[in-house]
Amino acid sequence: MRYKFSENSYTDSIKMKNSSVISEFVLLGLTNTWELEIFFFFIFLLAYAVIMAGNFLIVVTVTFDSHLHSIPMYFLLGNLSFLDMSISTITTPKMVADFLKENKTISLWGCMAQMFFLHFLGGSEMTLLIVMAVDRYIAICRPLHYTTIMNHRMLMGSVLLSWAVGFVHTMSQMVFTITLPFCGPNVVDNIFCDLPLVLKLACTDTYVLELLVIADSGLLSFICFILLLISYTVILVTVRHRSSGGLSKALSTLSAHITVVTLFFGPCIFIYVWPFSSFSVDKFLSVFYSVITPLLNPIIYTLRNQEMKAAMSRLRTQHVSSRQNF
């Protein structure tokens, strides 16, 4: 009788566990106040429109202006803008729509897809920023060999490498995450699904997987950030030894790149390097990563860049001329 009771209890527990498997997550968002939600709705809707318009303008300008085709940096800049548009599209439209909803939910597989593409595109952008730093080093420190080294084959290979690194980066984490059982709490205190918070909701021990996320996302972000700062420092020191006038020009050129690198890696380091046991993902840092950084990138790279502004002016003139001729 005792064995029979244990077997029935075990069977009942399995049935209960299977019946309680969740199919969606609840996102708490930024606030529960209706007035603030309406305010945030218009603010982030406007921000998303500016993100798409600004980055799309950069992609169009780089694609159709023949003067920029001979400068490899702008090919990389166009790819960076495409990644920014994609990252923002994964999170911002859902966040904006949720401001008008009482129940902010996302399906289980929708959550998994969101995390997959966030880490895929984030890892790709991380690698692309390193490629852009190498591009600036060659352009400033080895200008006579710039076009020879950064040829079309090298550019295409670098971009494909950035996408490959992003894919490996996300698969190394998501291949374990999608197999986790979720049968208990389903509340995510954030504006979108992010790996550290979702792992805590699994109905199993995720300590090893959390360490993997720290090593994969946190340390990788931190190491790349340090390497980028070192590379920019080497560029400035090299230019300073050659000529004092070149230092100010190089500093002006690199300031935009350094700003973007700081804005991109700063939130990543805070989110993933901080210990899981004492720090939860800050939703405001998530907003900064998914909205503010893609919003600032086109501003930083266009308002301070005379060649980009000249290219946009040429395209606008060509468009007006073509309409008049038509």
PyMOL commands that set and color helices and strands:
alter all, ss='L'
color gray80, all
select helices_A, chain A and resi 2-19+34-64+66-68+72-98+108-141+143-149+152-177+195-199+207-242+244-273+283-303+306-325
alter helices_A, ss='H'
color red, helices_A
select strands_A, chain A and resi 24-27+105-107+187-188
alter strands_A, ss='S'
color yellow, strands_A
deselect
rebuild
show_as cartoon
